[in-house]
Amino acid sequence: MTFTSYAQNFEDVILMRALADVEQGFYIDVGAQHPSHDSVSLAFYERGWRGIHIEPNPVFAEKLRIARPDEEVISAAISTQANELKFFSIWEGETPTGLSTGDWDVARQHLDHGFSIREQVVPSIPLSAVLDNCCNRNIHWLKIDIEGMEEDAIESWIPSKERPWIVVVESTIPGTAQTNYEDWEPKLLGLGYEFVYSDGLNRFYVRSDLETIKKRFGPGPNVFDRFVISENSLFSPVSTSISDLKSQLSLLGQELDAEKQVRNTAVNAAAVANKLVKELESGLKEAQAHIGDLERKVEAMRSSRSWKITMPIRFLHRLIYNTSKATCLSYKTRSLRPLAHHFANAALSATRRSPRLKKFLKLTLRIAPTLGQRVYGFAQRHPPNPAAYYSNTATSQTLLIRSVRRLDPLRQARVNQVYERMQ
């Protein structure tokens, strides 16, 4: 299960991994300071653990009592010095810091860096007294972080029956990366502990008889420890920046996906359009080929002998159709018969006059026997007038033109043109 790390340098993450199979354990936090800021114990407290807090700064001791009413808070310093000692609270303006110490040399360094000092006398007790009061219970971890007073605290640890499983001790000179564990480590090793891990700020020791616990140390905090950073952590701004970058990256990813979708839509539309264009081009080629084929067939038909032979029939059909249509629009029904009689008589006279036309008409009427019988019948009923035929050729030639002068003027020019082509 994921938990929140509150410790300054992820000490709680390392301890949580080493003690993963312990439920509702017990701890002693020497130099506990704030109940939540940089707290090693809060992650365990939230998981049901309880313990003892030792804090000589009365401001932090009171905060601990308010935040952890079900835990013991000892407002005293751990030291070999009996009863009480001079304690220097380090303040930044009106805010107490976690840099308070009983070592004047360390306090003076903070004073040189602009911090203020409030000197006071606080109670002091040896570490062995705290351990002896635990009454035969397992102490799963002990943390000592008292700003340069670690050696004095370990010296106050007289061998006792109660021995914590894991001991975590700050191992650098306050405010620097320079180590100071050489001064107190031999004493701790002599109490039956083995060094197992360093995080650069602290050194971790495990009781010599706990082989299983020793094997759980090794790599630093990592993703497999399943923890998140508290909002008060020094690393929190970095985590926030990373989270913001991830959010921006997610938004950019969404915008990219939207652009890809638009592009894919455009590509698909272009593909459909190209396909349609190809289909239209193919259809156009087929249509052009069909038109060309039809034009060739029409040309072949117009060049054929049968088309030439049947030309007078088509001419007569169009002329009769157009004449009838025009007459119906401009004359009464009773005037159609005389007009048709004049037309037929003029056509018959023109045929009798032209040997070529007569020969062509005979050939044509052989193809249409029924029409031929009707034409021959009409010719027999209307024999030629020799006197008129030989005396006035111009009159017989213009009978057809005269018969159509009663037609619609728009039709006269076309009739004259067709008649001239027949000469």
C-alpha positions in Angstrom: 0.0 0.0 0.0 1.3 3.5 -0.9 2.3 5.8 2.0 3.4 9.4 2.4 7.0 10.1 3.3 7.6 13.1 5.6 11.2 12.6 6.6 13.9 15.0 5.4 16.0 12.4 3.6 13.6 9.5 3.2 14.7 7.8 6.4 11.1 6.6 6.9 11.1 4.9 3.5 14.2 2.9 4.4 12.8 1.9 7.8 9.4 1.1 6.4 11.0 -1.4 3.9 13.1 -3.0 6.6 10.2 -3.4 8.9 7.5 -4.2 6.3 6.2 -7.2 8.2 5.7 -5.4 11.5 2.3 -4.1 12.3 1.6 -1.4 15.0 5.2 -1.3 16.1 7.0 0.9 18.6 9.7 3.6 18.1 11.8 6.1 20.1 12.5 9.4 18.3 15.3 11.4 20.0 15.2 15.0 18.6 11.7 14.6 17.2 11.2 18.4 16.5 8.1 19.2 14.5 5.2 16.6 14.5 4.9 16.6 10.7 7.7 18.7 9.0 10.7 16.4 8.4 9.2 13.9 10.7 10.6 10.3 10.6 7.7 9.0 12.8 4.6 10.4 11.1 4.4 7.8 8.3 4.5 5.1 11.0 2.0 6.9 13.2 -0.5 7.1 10.3 -0.2 3.3 10.0 -1.0 2.6 13.6 2.5 2.7 15.2 3.1 4.5 18.5 6.2 5.6 20.4 8.1 8.0 22.6 9.2 11.5 21.5 12.2 13.2 23.2 12.4 16.9 22.4 14.2 19.5 24.5 12.8 22.5 22.7 9.6 23.4 24.6 7.9 24.9 21.5 8.2 21.7 19.5 7.4 19.5 22.6 4.1 21.3 23.0 3.3 20.9 19.2 4.0 17.2 19.6 1.7 16.9 22.6 -1.1 18.6 20.7 -0.7 16.6 17.4 0.0 13.2 19.2 -2.1 13.2 22.4 -1.9 9.3 22.5 2.0 9.3 22.6 4.5 10.1 25.3 6.5 13.3 24.8 9.6 13.9 27.0 10.7 17.5 27.0 14.4 16.9 27.9 17.8 16.5 26.3 19.6 13.2 26.1 23.1 13.6 27.6 25.6 12.2 30.1 25.2 15.4 32.0 22.9 14.8 35.0 19.7 16.7 35.7 19.9 19.6 33.3 22.0 21.4 30.7 22.3 24.7 28.8 20.3 24.5 25.6 20.4 26.9 22.6 17.2 27.3 20.6 17.9 28.5 17.0 15.4 30.8 15.6 14.8 32.3 12.1 13.1 35.6 13.0 10.1 34.5 15.0 10.1 30.9 13.8 11.8 28.1 15.7 14.0 25.8 13.6 15.2 22.2 13.9 18.7 23.4 14.3 18.6 23.8 18.2 21.5 22.2 20.1 23.2 21.9 23.4 26.6 22.4 21.7 27.7 26.0 21.9 30.2 25.6 19.0 27.4 24.5 16.7 25.1 27.3 17.9 27.7 29.9 17.2 28.0 28.7 13.6 24.3 29.3 13.1 24.6 32.7 14.8 27.3 33.6 12.2 24.9 32.7 9.4 22.2 35.2 10.6 20.1 33.0 12.9 19.2 34.2 16.4 19.8 32.2 19.6 17.6 31.9 22.7 19.5 30.3 25.6 17.7 28.3 28.2 18.2 25.5 30.7 16.4 22.2 30.0 16.2 18.9 31.8 18.6 16.1 30.7 18.4 12.3 31.1 20.6 9.4 29.9 19.5 7.3 26.9 19.6 4.2 29.0 17.0 5.6 31.3 14.6 5.9 28.4 15.3 2.4 27.2 14.9 0.9 30.7 11.4 2.4 31.0 10.1 0.6 27.9 9.3 -2.5 30.1 10.2 -5.5 28.1 8.6 -4.4 24.8 10.2 -4.5 21.3 11.7 -1.2 20.2 11.7 -1.5 16.4 13.7 1.6 15.7 15.6 4.4 17.5 16.5 7.6 15.8 19.0 10.1 17.2 19.2 13.5 15.5 20.3 16.2 18.0 22.6 18.5 16.1 26.1 17.6 17.1 25.1 16.0 20.4 25.0 12.4 19.0 28.2 11.3 20.6 27.1 12.5 24.1 23.8 10.7 23.7 25.4 7.4 22.7 27.8 7.7 25.6 24.8 7.9 27.9 23.6 4.5 26.7 24.7 2.1 29.3 24.2 -1.5 28.1 20.6 -2.4 28.9 18.2 -5.3 28.4 16.1 -3.3 25.9 17.9 -3.0 22.6 16.2 -1.4 19.6 16.2 -3.5 16.4 17.4 -0.6 14.2 19.4 2.5 15.2 19.5 5.6 12.9 22.1 8.3 13.8 22.8 11.5 12.0 26.4 11.2 11.0 27.5 14.6 9.6 28.5 17.9 11.2 25.4 20.2 11.2 25.1 22.2 8.0 27.9 20.3 6.2 28.5 17.0 4.4 31.5 16.3 6.6 31.1 13.1 8.6 31.5 12.8 12.4 30.5 9.2 13.0 34.1 8.2 13.7 33.7 9.7 17.2 30.7 7.6 18.3 30.4 4.5 16.0 32.9 2.3 18.0 30.7 2.6 21.1 27.6 1.7 19.1 29.2 -1.3 17.5 30.3 -2.4 20.9 26.7 -2.4 22.0 26.0 -5.3 19.5 25.1 -3.4 16.3 26.3 -3.7 12.7 26.5 -1.0 10.1 24.2 -1.7 7.1 23.4 1.5 5.2 24.2 5.2 4.8 22.0 7.7 3.0 24.6 10.5 3.1 23.1 12.2 6.1 22.4 9.2 8.4 24.0 5.8 9.2 21.8 2.8 9.8 22.7 0.0 12.2 21.0 -3.3 12.9 21.2 -5.5 16.0 23.7 -8.2 15.3 21.3 -11.1 15.8 18.7 -9.9 13.3 20.0 -11.4 10.0 16.7 -11.1 8.1 16.5 -7.3 8.8 20.1 -6.8 7.7 19.3 -8.2 4.3 16.5 -5.7 3.6 19.0 -2.8 3.3 20.8 -2.1 0.1 19.4 0.2 -2.6 18.1 3.7 -1.8 14.5 4.8 -1.9 13.0 3.8 -5.2 9.7 3.1 -7.0 9.3 -0.3 -5.5 9.0 1.3 -2.0 5.6 2.7 -3.1 5.6 6.1 -1.4 4.7 9.6 -2.3 6.3 12.9 -1.2 4.6 15.2 1.3 3.8 18.7 0.4 6.3 20.0 3.0 9.2 18.0 1.6 12.2 19.8 0.1 11.6 17.7 -3.0 7.9 18.7 -3.3 8.6 21.6 -5.7 10.4 19.2 -8.0 7.6 16.8 -7.7 5.1 19.5 -8.5 7.1 20.7 -11.5 7.3 17.1 -12.8 3.5 16.8 -12.3 2.9 20.1 -14.1 5.2 18.9 -17.0 3.3 15.6 -17.1 0.0 17.5 -17.3 1.4 19.7 -20.1 2.7 16.7 -21.9 -0.7 15.0 -21.6 -2.4 18.1 -23.1 0.2 18.2 -25.9 -0.5 14.5 -26.5 -4.2 15.2 -26.7 -3.7 18.1 -29.1 -1.4 15.9 -31.2 -4.0 13.1 -31.3 -6.6 15.7 -32.4 -4.3 16.9 -35.2 -3.6 13.4 -36.2 -7.4 12.7 -36.4 -7.9 15.9 -38.5 -5.1 14.8 -40.8 -6.4 11.3 -41.1 -9.8 12.7 -41.9 -8.3 14.9 -44.6 -6.3 12.0 -46.0 -9.4 9.8 -46.1 -11.4 12.5 -47.8 -8.6 13.0 -50.4 -8.5 9.3 -51.0 -12.2 9.2 -51.6 -12.0 12.3 -53.9 -9.1 10.7 -55.9 -11.1 7.5 -56.2 -14.1 9.4 -57.4 -12.0 11.4 -59.9 -10.5 8.1 -61.3 -14.1 6.7 -61.6 -15.2 9.8 -63.4 -12.2 9.8 -65.7 -12.8 6.1 -66.4 -16.5 6.8 -67.1 -15.6 9.8 -69.3 -13.2 7.6 -71.4 -15.9 5.0 -71.8 -18.4 7.6 -72.8 -15.9 9.1 -75.3 -15.2 5.7 -76.7 -19.0 5.0 -77.0 -19.6 8.4 -78.7 -16.7 7.7 -81.1 -18.1 4.3 -81.9 -21.6 5.8 -82.5 -20.1 8.5 -84.7 -18.3 5.9 -86.8 -21.5 3.9 -87.1 -23.4 7.1 -88.1 -20.7 8.0 -90.7 -20.8 4.4 -92.1 -24.6 4.5 -92.3 -24.6 7.9 -94.1 -22.0 6.5 -96.5 -24.0 3.4 -97.3 -25.9 2.8 -100.5 -29.2 2.2 -98.6 -29.0 5.6 -96.9 -28.5 7.3 -100.2 -31.4 5.3 -101.8 -33.8 6.2 -99.0 -33.0 9.8 -98.9 -36.1 10.9 -100.9 -38.3 9.0 -98.5 -36.8 10.7 -95.5 -37.1 14.0 -97.2 -40.8 13.4 -98.0 -41.4 12.3 -94.4 -39.8 15.3 -92.9 -41.5 17.7 -95.3 -44.9 16.2 -94.8 -44.5 16.1 -91.0 -43.3 19.7 -90.8 -45.9 20.9 -93.3 -48.7 19.2 -91.4 -47.5 20.6 -88.1 -47.2 24.1 -89.5 -50.5 23.9 -91.2 -52.3 22.7 -88.1 -51.0 25.8 -86.3 -52.1 28.3 -89.1 -55.0 26.8 -91.0 -58.3 25.1 -90.3 -58.6 21.4 -90.8 -60.7 21.8 -94.0 -57.8 23.6 -95.8 -55.3 20.7 -95.3 -56.8 18.5 -98.2 -56.4 21.1 -101.0 -52.9 21.9 -99.7 -51.9 18.2 -99.7 -53.4 17.8 -103.2 -51.3 20.7 -104.5 -48.2 19.4 -102.8 -48.6 15.9 -104.3 -49.4 17.2 -107.7 -46.4 19.5 -107.7 -44.1 16.6 -106.6 -45.6 14.4 -109.3 -45.0 17.0 -112.0 -41.4 17.5 -110.8 -40.8 13.8 -111.0 -42.3 13.4 -114.5 -40.0 16.2 -115.6 -36.7 14.8 -114.2 -35.5 11.5 -115.7 -33.0 11.1 -112.8 -35.6 11.7 -110.2 -38.0 9.4 -111.9 -35.4 6.6 -112.0 -34.4 7.1 -108.4 -38.1 7.1 -107.3 -38.7 3.8 -109.0 -35.8 2.2 -107.3 -37.0 3.6 -103.9 -40.6 2.4 -104.4 -39.4 -1.1 -105.0 -38.2 -1.2 -101.4 -41.6 0.0 -100.1 -44.3 -1.7 -102.3 -47.3 -0.5 -100.4 -46.1 3.1 -100.8 -45.3 2.5 -104.4 -48.9 1.3 -105.1 -50.3 4.4 -103.6 -47.9 6.7 -105.6 -48.7 4.8 -108.9 -52.4 5.1 -108.1 -52.2 8.8 -107.6 -50.2 9.2 -110.8 -52.8 7.3 -112.8 -55.6 9.5 -111.3 -53.7 12.6 -112.3 -52.3 12.2 -115.9 -49.9 14.8 -117.2 -51.0 17.8 -119.2 -48.8 17.7 -122.3 -49.5 21.3 -123.4 -48.7 22.7 -120.0 -45.7 20.4 -119.7 -44.0 21.3 -122.9 -45.2 24.9 -123.2 -44.3 26.2 -119.7 -41.6 24.3 -118.0 -41.0 27.0 -115.4 -44.6 26.7 -114.2 -44.3 22.9 -113.6 -41.0 23.4 -111.8 -42.4 25.9 -109.4 -45.7 24.2 -108.6 -44.1 22.6 -105.5 -42.8 26.0 -104.3 -46.2 27.6 -104.8 -47.9 24.9 -102.9 -45.9 25.6 -99.8 -46.1 29.3 -99.9 -49.1 29.1 -97.7 -46.9 27.4 -95.0 -45.3 29.1 -92.1 -42.7 31.6 -93.5 -40.1 30.0 -91.3 -40.5 26.7 -93.2 -40.3 28.1 -96.7 -36.5 28.6 -96.8 -35.9 25.0 -95.7 -38.3 23.6 -98.3 -36.6 25.7 -101.1 -33.2 24.5 -99.9 -34.2 20.8 -100.0 -35.9 21.2 -103.4 -32.8 22.8 -104.9 -30.7 19.8 -103.7 -33.1 17.4 -105.5 -32.3 19.1 -108.9 
